[in-house]
């Protein structure tokens, strides 16, 4: 560890090229890529333990396992099907021929990624809360404090900061980068003793009275354990997520029987950020990746795979930046938008469209799909929760065909498409 103690209350570095703030998937992959390229890389994590607290369901695309060479041991469950529950009780069941994604233990997963970054040569410092960053003498000076009794102050100068702080980043604003965003508020319980779970089949629950502006979920871990939670748009309700989640568990016909007698092992909550428009995620001396950059799917709130891609791209761009390439930051911006920017934009479109439909209209739309073998088979064949735009044209063709047979449904389809294109997330 390249540290020199100037006094017992201060820590300084010998001068890393890159400082990565946040040891989640984005930060770990950024640190690994930068270190593998030979840069002196320092990865900072504010919490005393990597992966804590965990804030998500841990659902991760099979694409991520293949692309990032993740060991199968990180997966605790495999997902290949889904059930969508409409507000009025319509249940749409879909199943893919192959595994779509896996569920991981986020604590073990995050720690494995950090260990791999360290093995690549990154220095890791845990328990340092970064409090400021400023441009000084041609570099970036990062300051913070070591948590715990008798904590030390921290100061380091670097050429580039990669910000992977998570949903509420502080550093971009300090370095002149504005990231306009909106948030969904989430809450999730991990339960044991649930009944009637299909381990490979998560379930989603929709409705203004269930999860306004978003949805609720049941993510099985095995035959008797599950993660059940929801997100809400705070602009659409003044009630907290816990009010909706407790009511869902107690009253929803598809949950109350299965959850009766189940015990809660863990509760986690947090915010999911959605980046608005094409706001830049880079500026001179700083690259922003993962949740800090709002690189998530607005339809589901998922973003682990995108965070890993963005982190790796940021680490690779850091190599060019430190070598003096003035276009490195812009190259990072282009790189992540080319890889998955279309999906971020498409899911924002999808979220806008869904949020403009009434509960009755959602019932009608899901019933149309449920009652049409042709539409269902198209969705099952083309569906990919990581690349949701791929199912759009088959689904649109199927819905348009159904609308031709039932012209009264045309206003519903037109309304969803129009608001998806014009409204704000």
N, C-alpha and C positions, 0 to 999 in steps of 0.2 A: 504494500500500500504506500503510495508516494506522498507521505505526510511528514511535515516537520512541525513540531510544537514550538511556537514562539514563546508561549507561557502556558500555564496549566488551564487557562480559560480561553485559549484560542487555538484554532487549527488553520493552517494554510497549506496549499499544495505547491508542488514544484512546477506546476504549470501544465495542466492538461490541454490538449488541442480542442477537445470537445467535452462539454458537460451535458449529460442527459438527465433531465429532471423527471423522476417518476419511473418506478420499476415494474410497471404493468406490461402487458404484451407489446405495446408500441415502444416503450422505453427500452425494454430488454432487447428487442430485435434491432433497434437503432444502435444500441451500445455494441451488440455483437458485430453488426456490419461494419461499424467504424473501427472497432478494435481489430477485426480480421484484416482490414486494409492497412493496418500499421499505425493508426492514429492513437495517441495517448488519450484514453477515454475514461471518463469518470461518470459512473452511474449513481445518482443520489435517490434515496427513497426516504420519505418523511416518517413513515410508520416504523415502529420497532420491529415489526415482523413482515416480511414480504407476503403479499397476497391478502393481508388483513387490513381493514375488514373487506370481505367479499361483497360485491354489489350486484351480481347478475345470476341468471339461471345456469350459465356455463355451457350453453349450447354452441357448438363449434362445427362448422362445415367440414365435410369429408375432404373438400379441396384443401383446407388448411393442413390437415394431417399429411396429405401427400406433398404439397408444395414445400412445407417447412420441416419435413422429415420428422414428424412427431411420433414418439413410440406409442404403440397401441395400449400400453399400460396406463397412459394418462386418461383413457376413456373409461367411464364407469357405466355407461349405457349407450346403446345405439338407437337411432330414431329413423324410421322409414315410413311413418304414416302420420295422420293428423285428423282431428275432429274439430269442426267449426260449429259452435252453437250460436244461433241467431237470437235476437232479443225475444222473439215469439215462440221459440222452441223448435225451430228447424235445425236438424243436425246434418251437416255435410261431412261425409267420411271419404278421405282420399288416402291412397296407398301407392307408394312408388315401388318399382321392382327391386331397387337397390337401396342401401343405406344412404340417407340424405345428410345426416349429421350425427355427431356424438355429444354426449354430455360429459363434461369434465369437472373435477373438483378444482375450483379456481385457485385455492390456496396451493395445492400441490402443483398445479399447472404453472402458476406464476413463478413459484420457486424453482421449478425445473428450467424455465426460460432464463431466469437470472443466473443460475448455475452455468448454463451453456454460454451466456454472455461472458461470465467470469473466465470460463475455460478458454474463450477466444482471446482473452487478454484485457478485458475491461476491468478496471478497479471499481469496486462496489462499496458504497458507504451507506449504512442503514441508520435511520433515526435522525436524519438531518432535514430540518424544515427550511426550505429556501424562502427567504423573506424579500429579497430584492435582486434586481439585475439592472445594470446600467452600462452604457457604452463609455469606455474610458481609454484614452491613448491607443486607439486602434483595435481594441479588443472588448470583450464583455466581462465585467466583474460581477460575479455572483456571490451574494452574501446570505447567510442563514444562521441557524443555531442548532446545536446538538440537543436533542430531547433528553429528558431525564434529570435526576438530581445532579447539581453541579455541572449542568450542560455547558459546553464550550461554544463560543462563537465560531463561525465558519466563513472563510473568504477564499475565493479562487478566481484567477483570471484565465480566460480561454479565448479561443478564436470564434467559436460557434456554440450556441446553446440549442439543444433539441428539447423542446417542451413537450413532455408527455405526462403532464400533471393530472389529467383526468377531466371530469366534467366541469370543474370550476377553476380554470387556470388563472393565475395572477400575473405571470411574467409577460405575456404578449402586450398587455396594456402598458407595462413599464417600458417596453422597447418600441412603442409607437405602432403596434399592430392591433387593429380593431377587428374583433370577431363577433359580429352581431348574431345572436342566437335566441332560440326559445327552448324551454325545458318542459319535459314531462316529469311528474313526480311518481316514484315507484315504491312499492313495498312488497316483500316476499317472505313467506314462511316456509321453512323446511319442516315437513311433518313425517311422523312415523306412525304406523298402525292404520293407514288408510286401506280401504277395501276396494276390490274391483278395478285395480289398475292394469292397463295393458302397457307393459314396460316400454314398447317401441312406439307408443302413440301419445304424443302430447295433445292437449285440448285447449282451444281458445274460446273465449266467451265475449260476446259483443253486446252492446246496448248502452244507451245514454244513462240508464239507471244502474248499470253494472260497472262501467269504467268510462266515464265521459271523455271523449276525445282520444281514446286509445282502446285497450282491451285487457282482459284478464286471462291467465293461463294456468294450466296444470301440467307440470313437467315431471313425468315419472322418473324415478331413479332405479327402481326395481318393482317387484310385485306389491310392496307395502310402504315404500317411502316415496315422497314426491316433493317438489318445490311448487308451491301455489302462490300466485301473486297477481298484481295488476299495476298498471300505470294510469294516471289521469292527466288531462290537460288542465292546469290550474285556472286557465281563463274560462273554463266551462263549468266549474263548480268551486264553491268555497269550502266544501267538506274535505277533510283530509283523506288520504288513501286508506287509512286504517278503518274508517267508517264503511267504505265500500267493500273492503276485503272481508271484514267480519260479517257483514250482511250477506255477501256472496256465499261464504262457507256455511252459514246457518240456514239460508233460504233457497238457494238455487236447486231445482229438482235434480240436476245432474251431479250435484256435489254433496248435498247435505247428508244423504245416507252413507256415502262412501267416506266422508270425513268425520262422521259421528264416532267419537271415541279415539280419534287420532290425537297424538300429542305433538306439540310444537317443539322441535329441537333447536331451532335458530330463527331469528328474525333479522332481516337486512332491509335497508331502505336507501334511497338516493335519488339523484336527478339524472335524466338522460338528456343530453344536449343535441339540438338540431341546428346545424349551420344554415343560415339564411342566405339565399342567392349564391353568388360566386365570390364571396368575400375571400380575400387572399389568406393563405395559411403560412406565408413566409415573408420575411423581410430581411434586410441586411443583418446578418449575425444571428438570426433565429429561424428555426423551422418548427412547426407545430404539427403534432401527429396524434392520431387516435381520438379518444373522446374530447381531448383538449381542442381539437380541430373540428369537432362535430361530424366526424367521419363515421356516421352510423346510418342504419336503415330506418327511415322514419316510419315505415309500416310496422316494424317489430321492435325497434330499439337496439337490435343486435349490432355488434361492431368489432368483435375480437379479431376476426380474419382481416378486415380492412385495417385495423390498427397494426397488425403484424406486417402487412404489406407496406403501409405508410412508414412504419418504423424502419424497415429495411431500406426503403428508398431514401429516407432521410439520412441514414447512416452512410449510404453510398454517396449521396450528394455532399455530405460533410467532407469526404475525401477530396472532392473537386474544389470545395470552398477553401479548405486549408491550403491547398496547392496554388490558390490564387485565381481560380476560375470565377469571374464576376457573374457568370450566368448560372452558377450552381443552384442558387435558391429558386430561380425561375424554372430550372430543370426539374427540381423536386415537385414544384406545383404542377407542371405539365405531366409528370410521371404518374402521380397518384390519380389525377383526373382521367388520364388515359386508361389506367388499370380498372378503376371502379367508380369514377365520377358519374358515369351514366347511371349506375345503380343508385347512388345517393340521390341524384335528381329524379329518377323514376319513382323511388319509394316516397319521395316528398310529394310527387304528383299523386301517388296512390293514397297517401295519408289525407291529402286535401280532398280527394274525391270521396273517400269513405266518410270523412267527417261531415260532409254536406248531405249525406243520406239520412233520412229519418229511420227510426227503428222499423217501421213498416216497410220501408223501401229496402232495408237490409234483409228483412225476411223474404221479400219477393226475389231479390237477387240470389240469395243462397238457395232458395227453393228452385229457381230456374236451373242452377248448376246441379243440385242434388237430383232433380228429376230428369236430367238429360245425360244418358250414358255417353253420348258423343262428347259433350263438353267435359265431363269428368275424365274420360280417357285422355283427352287432349291435355288437360291440366296435369294429370298424373304422368304423362309421357314427357311433357316439356318442363314441368315444375322443378324448380331448384330454389330453395329458400335463400341461397346466397346470391343468386343472379335472377331476381324476380322478374326482370324485364323480359326474360326469355319466354315466359308464359303469357305475356300480354297479348301478342297477336293471336295465338290460338284461342285464348279466352275471349278476346274481342270478337273474333269471327264467330265463335259459338253463340255468344250473347246476341250478336247482330242477327244471326239466323233465327234464333228464338224470337227475337223482336219482330222479325218479318211475319212470323206466324201469329204473333200476338201484338198487334200495333199499339195497344194501350200501354205496353212497356217501353215504348220509344222515349217518352219524356224522362223516365228514370235513367236510362243509359245516357241520354244527351246531357242531363243534369250532372251526372258523375263526371263525364268527360270534360264538360265546360268548366266546372269548378276546380277540377284537378289541374287544369291548365292555367287558370286565372287567379285562384284564391291564394292566400298566404298560408303557410304551414301553421 
